[in-house]
């Protein structure tokens, strides 16, 4: 009986930590790949679309289809000028597993994971 009482909370803890760790990996990958896709694009319109698609693939790899977003910003204008710094920030709202709705209304049931990646445009890029 004591083993069961200790095993259930430990199992829940392992499930919750695994989900948060997966979100950490997904946010890191999404931010890095969105930045890389952005700086290798031919135009700014194409760059935003490529960054969004790259981040969506990274989020889907870890099954974070809802509650995930990516924002891309530049240090000046135009974004794709040589040696420009492009910042990609990926954010995921992780819903903790097995939290009932009546508890989620009164207690924090989500964890926000955020990762920022800074990528520099190639110095030989055509303006």
Secondary structure, DSSP 4 states (H G I P E B T S, - for coil): -HHHHHHHHHHHHHHHHHHHHHHHHHHHHHHHHHHHHHHT-SSHHHHHHHHHHHHHHHHHHTT--SSEEEEEEESSSSTTSTT-EEEEEEEEEEEPTT--HHHHTTS--EEEEEEEEEEEPPTT---
